[in-house]
Amino acid sequence: MNSEFQNVALDQLRYSLVWEGSTTLYRALDIQPDDHVLVITGAGCNVLNTLLHPPRQVTAIDLNPEQNRLLRLKCHVIQHHEYPVFRGLLGLDGAAAVAAAWAVVRPDLPGEEQEFWEAFFAQHPGGLLGAGRLEMYVNAFLPTLAPALQAQLRQLLSFGDIAKQQAYFQSVIESPDSTFRPQFIEYFDAANLSKGRDPRLFRYAQESGGALFYRRLQRHLGKVLLRDNFFSRFFFFGPTGLPEDILPPCYQSGSYAALRAQLPRLQVATGEATAYLLSDAGRRITKASLSNIFEYVSEAEFERVCRQLGENSARRLRLVFWNLLQMQAPGSSASVPLLEELSRELSAAEACFYFDSVRVLSWA
């Protein structure tokens, strides 16, 4: 697939968190025990979430070898260490817990991996979840706000009623003398957004950041409690202080034993996801979670890939992807077999506020 992502340097950890919601993933793919699921690796969260269902096999794939390296580290910790070590390394309990967990994990890693992760944790003492280029950029927003405004934003976590939460946001956070709206829009506008994502990845974006993301945040706070939403809490306040019951399933203690048991079903590949789906090996894939990879291609290229995926009449494939700033598959067509009703439902319920929509395609 001719993607802008192939034109950026793949020598760094670009994402340390998967922002696509696992509940959306589960509903979209309807994973069955005989499925072979292909999942974009990213930070590995939805790879691990998929293992929990579990299908017959999961293949994780990413163009960026550094994302696969991160997944392999998580798998190593899950296989060889207990949950508190895993949780500590993620950064959920602060820098001291990260250092303690790394001291436990370090001795049983191969020498080259020891050296790499030693340097990594020296640079990122807050742990894995906040260490990606995008996540460092996102989490650097809160400190730009005045302390009083930071406190007002944290007050949103106290509400158990959506109407009261929304009223507080409108009357206090968005009051005429508040700087929150202009600061948010400026920080996440197209120019600054390139600090979190390479500007070449915005080539096909139909709208820019700032004001668009702010409108999505406003809408989100009118339908979801901030205190109960993992992605919004992480977006504003980072990985510490998060209740365990709102963490992605793969990061909850109750899932740990099951996750360890399912690791043998996982294989990891480096490469481009649609090329893999079109390969001989990829023809065994029945379900696929493709993150937002179609954000980085033209509409014509997207249609071409869909047409190729549908050329094998014997193929059984269902896939989900997320739109961020570009609308791919606005409706079903001869080459794009969109499940329209399900896509609308999932778009309305997606847990992460900054996505535009979710799309589910199905070749029967």
Rosetta blueprint (number, residue, H / E / L):
1 M L
2 N L
3 S L
4 E H
5 F H
6 Q H
7 N H
8 V L
9 A L
10 L L
11 D L
12 Q L
13 L L
14 R L
15 Y L
16 S L
17 L L
18 V L
19 W L
20 E L
21 G L
22 S H
23 T H
24 T H
25 L H
26 Y H
27 R H
28 A H
29 L H
30 D L
31 I L
32 Q L
33 P L
34 D L
35 D L
36 H E
37 V E
38 L E
39 V E
40 I E
41 T L
42 G L
43 A L
44 G L
45 C H
46 N H
47 V H
48 L H
49 N H
50 T H
51 L H
52 L L
53 H L
54 P L
55 P L
56 R L
57 Q E
58 V E
59 T E
60 A E
61 I E
62 D E
63 L L
64 N L
65 P H
66 E H
67 Q H
68 N H
69 R H
70 L H
71 L H
72 R H
73 L H
74 K H
75 C H
76 H H
77 V H
78 I H
79 Q H
80 H H
81 H L
82 E L
83 Y H
84 P H
85 V H
86 F H
87 R H
88 G H
89 L H
90 L H
91 G L
92 L L
93 D L
94 G L
95 A H
96 A H
97 A H
98 V H
99 A H
100 A H
101 A H
102 W H
103 A H
104 V H
105 V H
106 R H
107 P H
108 D H
109 L L
110 P L
111 G H
112 E H
113 E H
114 Q H
115 E H
116 F H
117 W H
118 E H
119 A H
120 F H
121 F H
122 A H
123 Q H
124 H L
125 P L
126 G L
127 G L
128 L L
129 L L
130 G L
131 A L
132 G L
133 R H
134 L H
135 E H
136 M H
137 Y H
138 V H
139 N H
140 A L
141 F L
142 L H
143 P H
144 T H
145 L L
146 A L
147 P H
148 A H
149 L H
150 Q H
151 A H
152 Q H
153 L H
154 R H
155 Q H
156 L H
157 L H
158 S H
159 F L
160 G L
161 D L
162 I H
163 A H
164 K H
165 Q H
166 Q H
167 A H
168 Y H
169 F H
170 Q H
171 S H
172 V H
173 I H
174 E L
175 S L
176 P L
177 D L
178 S L
179 T L
180 F H
181 R H
182 P H
183 Q H
184 F H
185 I H
186 E H
187 Y H
188 F L
189 D L
190 A H
191 A H
192 N H
193 L H
194 S L
195 K L
196 G L
197 R L
198 D L
199 P H
200 R H
201 L H
202 F H
203 R L
204 Y L
205 A L
206 Q L
207 E L
208 S L
209 G L
210 G H
211 A H
212 L H
213 F H
214 Y H
215 R H
216 R H
217 L H
218 Q H
219 R H
220 H H
221 L H
222 G L
223 K L
224 V L
225 L L
226 L H
227 R H
228 D H
229 N L
230 F H
231 F H
232 S H
233 R H
234 F H
235 F H
236 F H
237 F H
238 G L
239 P L
240 T L
241 G L
242 L L
243 P L
244 E H
245 D H
246 I H
247 L L
248 P L
249 P H
250 C H
251 Y H
252 Q L
253 S H
254 G H
255 S H
256 Y H
257 A H
258 A H
259 L H
260 R H
261 A H
262 Q H
263 L H
264 P H
265 R H
266 L E
267 Q E
268 V E
269 A E
270 T E
271 G L
272 E L
273 A H
274 T H
275 A H
276 Y H
277 L H
278 L L
279 S L
280 D L
281 A H
282 G H
283 R H
284 R H
285 I L
286 T L
287 K E
288 A E
289 S E
290 L L
291 S L
292 N L
293 I H
294 F H
295 E H
296 Y H
297 V L
298 S L
299 E H
300 A H
301 E H
302 F H
303 E H
304 R H
305 V H
306 C H
307 R H
308 Q H
309 L H
310 G L
311 E L
312 N L
313 S L
314 A L
315 R L
316 R L
317 L E
318 R E
319 L E
320 V E
321 F E
322 W E
323 N E
324 L L
325 L L
326 Q L
327 M L
328 Q L
329 A L
330 P L
331 G L
332 S L
333 S L
334 A L
335 S L
336 V L
337 P L
338 L E
339 L L
340 E H
341 E H
342 L H
343 S H
344 R H
345 E H
346 L H
347 S H
348 A H
349 A H
350 E L
351 A L
352 C L
353 F L
354 Y L
355 F L
356 D L
357 S E
358 V E
359 R E
360 V E
361 L E
362 S E
363 W E
364 A L
